[in-house]
Amino acid sequence: MSAVSESQGGAIFTGFFIQKGGLAIFKDSWVQSVQQRADGGGIYADQRIEQHGGWLTFQNCSAPRLGGAVALNHYDVQMGSAWIQSEDAVASFDGCFAGHSGGAVYSSAKMSLLGKMTFHNSSSDRKGGALRAMRGLTATSLSFSQCHSGQPGAAFAAGGDVEVQEASFEGCNSEMLWVIMYVEGNLTAGRLNITGGASDRASQHVAVGGGALVGSLTCAHVSSCDISAVQGDPKVQELLCPPGHGLQRASKTLGCEPCEAETMSLFQTLNAKCQPCPDAAELCLPKVLKMPPGMTIDPGNFSLALHCPNPIACRGGKLAQEGAGLGGREPLNTSDSGEVAMAVAGAMCSDGYAETACWKCASGYGMTDANPLLCVRCSPSALAVSRSLSFYLAKDAWPFFVAVGSALTARGKQKQSPILLNQLMAFGVIAQHIVNILTQTQSFKHLHSDTRTLLGKLGNIFSFAQGEGDAGSGEESFGFSRECLLRTFGLPSSLGSIHVLATFPPICFMALVAVKHPSLSLTV
């Protein structure tokens, strides 16, 4: 419906407007008045509007004074609410304007809105860029986006008490004090979600003349966000601040304020406060933290720097909330300490490592045989599995059977082969530990990649020489892992199971030799 009127109600002037289902659209309706005293660009009702289901839509409606789309001048206050909306009713307003107050809706009496109301791109020169309720309202779901006002109340302004289950505000702004929601009485709200526009980083404020009781307040993409109440401190059970902001309390004000210098807030967690930067940080800004190689942070206290047991496992990670969020994703929104710990480990740990201080192998990796702090990738390929099985059998078999052969061929005089074998295995023990220590130093990281690979292969040779399965690990994760082998066959990979696997081949070899030479199997 499109219409132009020079008096009240651009399309409809009535006492009662009642909708029972269906769809009603008011488009390009406005009031044209030289005196600028006309109200209700779409509908003017001097008694009541009732919505019993259905959709009521207003597009590009305007009025010189009150209610760009709807004006309700409820003269008989004893009749109750001026706008009654059932739970299955929806009203939407887009591109509406009022020269005075209530860019989309103006009501002189209380409103009872059990359905849903959405307001987009609505504005007024004074209070209530989208909605002006002179005697307050009760609402289930209100949504405001891109609304504007010249005075406090960019989204809506209420003259009495307000009770709302959920209200969201996106990209709304007021020319006076950046107040997006102005309530002269008391405010009781379940959830309030406040989001700045894509390029709007201005402050967003909720001003309450009485007391404020809010279940949860979520702020995002704003420079600051708060609730102030004249009658006592506002009560907010859950406050969710954007990265780089923390919970701040002041006299009769509670909200999110930017972190000061040398403090940070890296995650979007409930009731988070700005934390001091850790002393060892290479870079620390309100939304950015970078730790040096070999160090990480405690997921429960970002101010506490931790030295990693294996320096190679900590790459010198960076937690940065830039753009949309961490690593280009949405900021982590959780109060679960486990999820926070996983995010910290993902940023701080090298590939293959997890948990606090990066001490544990990540999924798909197993700890190497010679050093439980080093991890190697578990390959599911048949070639890799057969190679591992061959290695584990050969590394125990060759020194055992060489020693048995030497003992059986001895004829009363000392032979050099057992002595040389023992020297080789002793050398392997020392050489392997030297390589392990070397690969965990910072100097190892500065070596050429070919040199690191060569040292890793030498370590594997030393491991084989002394009957061990790993030479240590650097960035290339050299070595072998019994843990990976157990996982391949679906067996338990606990430390006890790994120990059983390590002792099983030698026991089998001893039993085999004991069939003919019992004493020799024990001696060797």
C-alpha positions as CSV (number, residue, x, y, z in Angstrom):
1,M,0.0,0.0,0.0
2,S,1.4,3.4,-1.0
3,A,-0.3,6.7,-0.1
4,V,0.3,10.4,0.7
5,S,-1.7,12.4,3.2
6,E,-1.6,16.0,4.3
7,S,-2.9,15.1,7.8
8,Q,-2.5,12.3,10.3
9,G,-1.8,8.8,8.8
10,G,-0.2,8.7,5.4
11,A,-2.1,5.6,4.5
12,I,-4.5,4.8,7.3
13,F,-6.1,7.0,10.0
14,T,-8.1,4.9,12.5
15,G,-9.0,4.2,16.1
16,F,-8.2,0.5,16.0
17,F,-6.0,-1.4,13.6
18,I,-6.4,-5.2,13.9
19,Q,-4.5,-7.8,11.9
20,K,-5.4,-11.5,12.1
21,G,-2.7,-13.2,10.0
22,G,-1.7,-12.6,6.4
23,L,0.7,-10.0,5.1
24,A,0.2,-6.2,5.1
25,I,2.8,-4.0,3.3
26,F,3.0,-0.2,3.5
27,K,5.5,1.1,1.0
28,D,6.4,4.7,0.1
29,S,3.7,6.2,2.4
30,W,4.2,9.5,4.1
31,V,2.5,12.5,5.6
32,Q,3.0,15.8,3.8
33,S,2.2,18.9,5.9
34,V,3.3,22.5,5.6
35,Q,2.9,23.0,9.3
36,Q,4.9,19.8,10.0
37,R,2.4,18.7,12.7
38,A,1.3,15.5,11.1
39,D,2.2,12.0,12.5
40,G,2.2,8.4,11.3
41,G,3.6,8.1,7.8
42,G,1.9,4.7,7.3
43,I,-0.7,4.3,10.1
44,Y,-2.1,6.7,12.7
45,A,-4.2,5.1,15.4
46,D,-5.6,7.0,18.4
47,Q,-6.6,3.8,20.3
48,R,-4.7,0.6,19.6
49,I,-2.9,-1.7,17.1
50,E,-3.4,-5.4,17.6
51,Q,-1.4,-8.1,15.7
52,H,-2.7,-11.6,16.1
53,G,-0.2,-13.4,13.8
54,G,0.9,-12.4,10.3
55,W,3.4,-10.0,8.9
56,L,3.3,-6.2,9.0
57,T,5.9,-4.5,6.8
58,F,6.8,-0.8,6.4
59,Q,9.2,0.5,3.7
60,N,10.4,4.0,3.1
61,C,7.7,5.7,5.2
62,S,8.1,9.1,6.8
63,A,6.3,11.8,8.8
64,P,7.3,15.4,9.6
65,R,6.9,15.0,13.3
66,L,6.2,11.6,15.1
67,G,6.3,8.0,14.0
68,G,7.7,7.7,10.5
69,A,5.8,4.5,9.9
70,V,3.3,4.3,12.8
71,A,2.1,6.8,15.4
72,L,0.0,5.7,18.4
73,N,-1.5,8.6,20.4
74,H,-3.3,6.5,23.0
75,Y,-5.6,9.0,24.7
76,D,-7.3,6.5,27.1
77,V,-4.4,5.2,29.3
78,Q,-6.9,3.0,31.2
79,M,-7.3,0.8,28.0
80,G,-3.8,-0.7,28.6
81,S,-1.2,-1.3,25.9
82,A,-1.3,0.7,22.7
83,W,0.3,-2.0,20.6
84,I,-0.4,-5.6,21.4
85,Q,1.5,-8.3,19.5
86,S,1.0,-12.1,19.7
87,E,3.9,-14.5,19.8
88,D,3.5,-15.5,16.1
89,A,3.4,-11.9,14.8
90,V,6.2,-10.0,13.0
91,A,6.6,-6.3,12.3
92,S,9.5,-5.0,10.2
93,F,10.5,-1.4,9.4
94,D,13.0,-0.4,6.7
95,G,14.1,3.1,5.7
96,C,11.7,5.1,7.8
97,F,12.1,8.7,9.1
98,A,10.5,11.1,11.5
99,G,11.3,14.8,11.8
100,H,10.9,14.7,15.6
101,S,10.9,11.4,17.5
102,G,10.3,7.7,16.7
103,G,11.9,7.3,13.2
104,A,9.7,4.2,12.7
105,V,7.3,3.9,15.6
106,Y,6.0,6.4,18.2
107,S,3.7,5.3,21.0
108,S,2.3,7.5,23.7
109,A,1.3,4.5,25.8
110,K,2.9,1.2,26.8
111,M,3.6,-1.4,24.2
112,S,3.3,-5.2,24.7
113,L,5.3,-7.0,22.0
114,L,5.4,-10.8,22.4
115,G,6.3,-11.4,18.7
116,K,9.3,-10.0,16.8
117,M,10.1,-6.5,15.6
118,T,13.0,-5.5,13.3
119,F,14.2,-2.0,12.4
120,H,16.7,-1.2,9.7
121,N,18.0,2.2,8.5
122,S,15.5,4.2,10.5
123,S,16.2,7.7,11.9
124,S,14.8,10.7,13.6
125,D,16.1,14.2,14.4
126,R,15.5,13.8,18.1
127,K,15.0,10.8,20.5
128,G,14.3,7.3,19.2
129,G,16.0,6.8,15.9
130,A,13.7,3.7,15.3
131,L,11.3,3.5,18.3
132,R,10.0,5.9,20.8
133,A,7.9,4.4,23.6
134,M,6.7,7.2,26.0
135,R,5.5,4.8,28.7
136,G,7.9,2.0,28.3
137,L,7.4,-1.5,26.8
138,T,7.5,-5.2,27.3
139,A,9.1,-7.1,24.4
140,T,10.3,-10.6,23.4
141,S,12.6,-9.8,20.5
142,L,13.8,-6.5,19.1
143,S,16.4,-6.0,16.4
144,F,17.9,-2.7,15.3
145,S,20.5,-2.1,12.5
146,Q,21.9,1.1,11.0
147,C,19.6,3.4,13.0
148,H,20.4,7.0,13.8
149,S,19.1,9.8,16.0
150,G,20.1,13.4,16.8
151,Q,19.5,12.9,20.5
152,P,20.1,10.0,22.9
153,G,18.4,6.7,21.8
154,A,19.8,5.9,18.3
155,A,17.8,2.7,18.3
156,F,15.1,3.4,20.8
157,A,14.1,5.7,23.7
158,A,11.6,4.8,26.4
159,G,9.9,7.0,28.9
160,G,9.0,4.3,31.4
161,D,10.2,0.8,32.4
162,V,11.5,-1.6,29.7
163,E,11.4,-5.4,29.9
164,V,12.9,-7.2,27.0
165,Q,14.1,-10.8,26.6
166,E,16.5,-10.2,23.7
167,A,17.6,-7.0,21.8
168,S,20.3,-6.6,19.3
169,F,21.9,-3.4,18.0
170,E,24.2,-3.2,14.9
171,G,25.8,-0.1,13.5
172,C,23.5,2.3,15.3
173,N,24.7,5.8,16.4
174,S,23.5,8.9,18.0
175,E,24.9,12.4,17.6
176,M,24.7,13.0,21.3
177,L,26.8,10.9,23.7
178,W,26.6,7.8,21.4
179,V,23.7,6.5,23.4
180,I,22.0,3.8,21.4
181,M,19.4,2.8,24.0
182,Y,17.9,5.4,26.4
183,V,15.5,4.2,29.2
184,E,14.1,6.7,31.7
185,G,12.8,4.1,34.0
186,N,14.2,0.6,34.9
187,L,15.7,-1.8,32.5
188,T,15.3,-5.6,32.8
189,A,16.9,-7.5,29.9
190,G,17.8,-11.1,29.2
191,R,20.3,-10.6,26.4
192,L,21.7,-7.5,24.8
193,N,24.0,-7.8,21.8
194,I,25.7,-4.6,20.6
195,T,27.8,-4.6,17.4
196,G,29.5,-1.7,15.7
197,G,29.3,-1.3,12.0
198,A,31.9,-2.7,9.6
199,S,33.8,0.6,9.7
200,D,32.3,2.1,12.8
201,R,34.5,1.7,15.9
202,A,32.7,4.4,18.0
203,S,31.6,4.0,21.5
204,Q,28.2,2.4,22.2
205,H,26.3,3.3,25.4
206,V,23.1,2.2,27.1
207,A,21.8,4.9,29.5
208,V,19.2,4.0,32.2
209,G,17.5,6.5,34.5
210,G,16.5,3.9,37.0
211,G,18.2,0.5,37.8
212,A,19.6,-2.0,35.3
213,L,19.4,-5.8,35.5
214,V,20.9,-7.6,32.5
215,G,21.5,-11.3,32.0
216,S,24.2,-11.0,29.4
217,L,25.8,-8.2,27.4
218,T,27.8,-8.9,24.3
219,C,29.9,-6.2,22.7
220,A,31.7,-6.6,19.3
221,H,33.6,-4.3,16.9
222,V,33.3,-1.2,19.2
223,S,35.9,1.1,20.8
224,S,34.0,0.9,24.1
225,C,30.6,-0.4,25.3
226,D,28.9,0.1,28.6
227,I,25.7,0.4,30.6
228,S,25.2,3.3,33.1
229,A,22.4,3.5,35.6
230,V,21.4,6.4,37.8
231,Q,20.0,4.3,40.6
232,G,22.9,2.2,41.7
233,D,25.5,0.1,39.8
234,P,24.1,-1.9,36.9
235,K,23.9,-5.6,37.4
236,V,25.2,-7.7,34.5
237,Q,25.6,-11.4,35.0
238,E,27.7,-12.2,31.9
239,L,29.7,-9.6,30.0
240,L,31.4,-10.6,26.7
241,C,34.0,-8.0,25.5
242,P,35.7,-7.9,22.2
243,P,39.4,-8.8,21.9
244,G,41.6,-5.9,23.2
245,H,39.0,-4.9,25.7
246,G,38.3,-5.9,29.3
247,L,35.7,-5.6,32.0
248,Q,35.8,-2.2,33.6
249,R,33.7,-1.0,36.6
250,A,33.2,2.6,37.5
251,S,30.7,4.5,39.6
252,K,27.2,3.3,38.3
253,T,28.8,2.1,35.1
254,L,29.8,-1.4,33.8
255,G,31.1,-2.3,30.4
256,C,34.0,-3.0,28.1
257,E,36.9,-0.6,27.8
258,P,40.1,-0.8,25.7
259,C,43.1,-2.4,27.4
260,E,45.8,0.0,28.5
261,A,49.5,-0.1,27.5
262,E,51.3,-3.3,28.6
263,T,48.0,-5.2,29.0
264,M,46.1,-7.5,26.7
265,S,42.9,-9.4,26.2
266,L,43.3,-12.0,23.4
267,F,40.0,-14.0,23.6
268,Q,36.4,-13.1,23.7
269,T,35.6,-14.8,27.0
270,L,33.0,-14.1,29.7
271,N,33.8,-11.4,32.2
272,A,37.4,-11.2,31.0
273,K,39.7,-8.5,32.3
274,C,42.8,-7.1,30.7
275,Q,45.9,-9.0,31.8
276,P,49.5,-7.7,32.2
277,C,51.8,-8.7,29.4
278,P,54.3,-11.5,30.3
279,D,57.8,-10.3,30.9
280,A,59.4,-12.5,28.3
281,A,57.1,-11.5,25.4
282,E,58.7,-10.3,22.2
283,L,55.6,-8.3,21.3
284,C,52.6,-7.5,23.4
285,L,49.7,-5.3,22.4
286,P,46.0,-5.2,23.5
287,K,45.1,-7.8,20.8
288,V,48.5,-9.3,20.0
289,L,51.0,-11.5,21.9
290,K,54.2,-13.0,20.5
291,M,56.4,-15.3,22.5
292,P,60.1,-16.1,21.7
293,P,61.1,-19.6,20.5
294,G,61.2,-22.1,23.3
295,M,58.6,-20.3,25.4
296,T,54.8,-20.2,25.6
297,I,52.1,-19.0,28.1
298,D,49.9,-20.5,30.7
299,P,46.4,-20.9,29.2
300,G,44.9,-20.1,32.6
301,N,47.0,-17.0,33.1
302,F,48.4,-15.3,30.0
303,S,50.7,-13.1,32.1
304,L,52.7,-16.2,33.1
305,A,55.4,-17.2,30.6
306,L,56.4,-20.9,30.5
307,H,59.7,-22.5,29.4
308,C,59.0,-25.5,27.2
309,P,60.6,-28.8,28.3
310,N,61.6,-29.3,24.7
311,P,62.5,-25.9,23.2
312,I,62.1,-27.2,19.7
313,A,58.4,-27.9,20.4
314,C,57.7,-24.2,21.0
315,R,58.1,-22.3,17.8
316,G,57.7,-18.8,19.2
317,G,54.0,-18.5,18.4
318,K,51.7,-15.5,17.9
319,L,48.2,-15.0,19.2
320,A,46.7,-12.2,17.2
321,Q,43.1,-10.9,17.1
322,E,43.3,-9.0,13.8
323,G,40.4,-8.4,11.5
324,A,37.7,-11.0,12.0
325,G,39.6,-12.8,14.7
326,L,42.3,-15.2,15.6
327,G,44.2,-16.2,12.4
328,G,41.4,-14.7,10.2
329,R,38.7,-16.7,12.0
330,E,36.0,-15.4,14.3
331,P,37.3,-14.6,17.8
332,L,37.1,-17.5,20.2
333,N,33.9,-17.0,22.2
334,T,33.9,-19.4,25.1
335,S,34.4,-19.7,28.8
336,D,35.6,-23.3,28.4
337,S,39.2,-23.5,29.7
338,G,39.8,-26.6,27.5
339,E,39.0,-24.7,24.3
340,V,41.2,-21.8,25.3
341,A,44.1,-24.2,26.0
342,M,43.7,-25.8,22.6
343,A,43.8,-22.4,20.9
344,V,46.9,-21.4,22.8
345,A,48.6,-24.7,21.9
346,G,47.6,-24.4,18.3
347,A,49.3,-21.0,18.1
348,M,52.4,-21.6,20.3
349,C,53.3,-25.2,19.6
350,S,55.3,-26.6,16.6
351,D,53.6,-29.1,14.3
352,G,53.1,-32.4,16.2
353,Y,53.0,-30.9,19.7
354,A,50.1,-30.0,21.9
355,E,48.9,-29.3,25.5
356,T,50.3,-26.7,28.0
357,A,54.0,-26.1,27.4
358,C,53.8,-28.3,24.2
359,W,55.0,-31.3,26.1
360,K,52.6,-33.9,24.6
361,C,52.4,-35.3,21.0
362,A,49.4,-34.0,19.0
363,S,46.9,-36.3,17.2
364,G,48.6,-38.2,14.4
365,Y,52.0,-38.1,16.1
366,G,53.8,-40.4,18.6
367,M,56.6,-39.9,21.1
368,T,59.9,-41.2,19.9
369,D,61.6,-44.2,21.6
370,A,64.7,-42.4,22.8
371,N,63.1,-39.2,24.1
372,P,59.5,-38.9,25.3
373,L,59.5,-35.2,24.7
374,L,60.2,-35.6,20.9
375,C,57.4,-36.4,18.5
376,V,57.3,-38.0,15.1
377,R,54.5,-38.2,12.6
378,C,52.7,-41.6,12.5
379,S,52.5,-42.7,8.9
380,P,49.6,-45.1,8.1
381,S,51.2,-46.4,4.8
382,A,52.0,-50.1,4.5
383,L,55.6,-49.3,3.6
384,A,56.1,-47.2,6.7
385,V,54.6,-49.9,8.9
386,S,56.6,-52.7,7.4
387,R,59.8,-50.6,7.7
388,S,59.0,-50.0,11.4
389,L,58.4,-53.7,12.1
390,S,61.6,-54.6,10.3
391,F,63.6,-52.1,12.2
392,Y,62.3,-53.2,15.6
393,L,63.0,-56.8,14.9
394,A,66.4,-56.1,13.4
395,K,67.7,-53.7,16.0
396,D,67.3,-56.4,18.7
397,A,68.1,-59.4,16.6
398,W,71.4,-58.4,15.1
399,P,73.4,-57.7,18.3
400,F,71.8,-60.7,20.1
401,F,72.6,-63.2,17.4
402,V,76.0,-61.7,16.7
403,A,76.9,-62.2,20.3
404,V,75.4,-65.8,20.3
405,G,77.4,-66.6,17.2
406,S,80.6,-65.3,18.7
407,A,80.1,-67.3,21.9
408,L,79.4,-70.5,19.9
409,T,82.4,-70.2,17.7
410,A,84.8,-69.4,20.6
411,R,87.5,-72.2,21.0
412,G,89.3,-71.4,24.2
413,K,91.0,-68.2,23.2
414,Q,89.7,-64.6,23.3
415,K,88.2,-63.2,20.2
416,Q,88.0,-59.5,19.3
417,S,84.5,-59.5,17.8
418,P,82.6,-59.4,21.1
419,I,84.8,-56.7,22.4
420,L,84.4,-54.6,19.3
421,L,80.6,-55.2,19.4
422,N,80.4,-53.9,23.0
423,Q,82.5,-50.9,22.1
424,L,80.3,-50.1,19.2
425,M,77.1,-50.3,21.3
426,A,78.7,-48.2,24.0
427,F,79.7,-45.6,21.4
428,G,76.1,-45.6,20.1
429,V,74.8,-44.8,23.6
430,I,77.0,-41.8,24.0
431,A,76.6,-40.6,20.4
432,Q,72.9,-40.8,20.4
433,H,72.5,-38.7,23.6
434,I,74.9,-36.1,22.2
435,V,72.7,-35.9,19.0
436,N,69.6,-35.7,21.1
437,I,71.0,-32.8,23.1
438,L,72.2,-31.0,20.0
439,T,68.9,-31.2,18.2
440,Q,67.2,-29.5,21.2
441,T,69.4,-26.4,21.2
442,Q,68.6,-23.1,19.6
443,S,71.9,-23.4,17.6
444,F,70.4,-26.4,15.8
445,K,67.5,-24.3,14.5
446,H,70.0,-22.0,12.7
447,L,71.8,-24.8,10.9
448,H,71.2,-25.4,7.2
449,S,68.3,-27.8,6.6
450,D,70.7,-30.3,4.9
451,T,72.9,-30.3,8.0
452,R,70.0,-30.9,10.3
453,T,68.9,-33.8,8.1
454,L,72.4,-35.3,8.1
455,L,72.6,-35.1,11.9
456,G,69.2,-36.7,12.2
457,K,70.3,-39.6,10.0
458,L,73.5,-40.1,12.0
459,G,71.4,-40.2,15.1
460,N,69.3,-43.0,13.7
461,I,72.5,-44.9,12.9
462,F,73.7,-44.5,16.5
463,S,70.2,-45.6,17.7
464,F,70.5,-48.7,15.6
465,A,74.0,-49.4,16.9
466,Q,72.9,-49.5,20.5
467,G,69.5,-51.1,19.8
468,E,67.4,-48.0,20.4
469,G,64.7,-46.7,18.1
470,D,65.3,-43.0,17.8
471,A,68.0,-40.4,17.4
472,G,66.1,-37.4,18.7
473,S,64.1,-35.0,16.8
474,G,64.4,-31.5,15.5
475,E,62.0,-29.8,13.1
476,E,62.2,-32.8,10.8
477,S,61.1,-35.3,13.5
478,F,63.7,-38.0,12.9
479,G,63.4,-41.4,14.5
480,F,61.0,-44.2,15.2
481,S,58.1,-44.5,17.5
482,R,56.7,-47.6,19.1
483,E,53.6,-45.6,20.1
484,C,52.8,-45.1,16.4
485,L,53.3,-48.8,15.7
486,L,50.8,-49.7,18.5
487,R,48.2,-47.3,17.2
488,T,48.5,-48.7,13.7
489,F,47.3,-52.1,14.9
490,G,44.7,-50.5,17.2
491,L,46.5,-51.5,20.4
492,P,46.7,-49.4,23.6
493,S,49.6,-46.9,23.3
494,S,50.2,-46.2,27.0
495,L,53.7,-46.2,28.4
496,G,53.1,-49.7,29.9
497,S,52.1,-51.0,26.4
498,I,55.2,-49.4,24.9
499,H,57.4,-51.1,27.5
500,V,55.9,-54.5,26.8
501,L,56.5,-54.0,23.1
502,A,60.1,-53.1,23.7
503,T,60.8,-56.2,25.8
504,F,58.8,-58.7,23.8
505,P,61.3,-59.3,20.9
506,P,64.4,-59.9,23.2
507,I,62.4,-62.4,25.3
508,C,61.4,-64.3,22.2
509,F,65.0,-64.4,21.0
510,M,66.2,-65.7,24.4
511,A,63.5,-68.3,24.4
512,L,64.5,-69.4,20.9
513,V,68.2,-69.9,21.9
514,A,67.3,-71.5,25.2
515,V,65.8,-74.4,23.4
516,K,69.3,-75.7,22.7
517,H,71.6,-73.5,24.9
518,P,69.7,-72.4,28.1
519,S,72.8,-71.1,29.9
520,L,74.0,-69.3,26.8
521,S,70.7,-67.4,26.3
522,L,71.0,-66.0,29.8
523,T,74.7,-65.1,29.5
524,V,74.2,-63.2,26.2
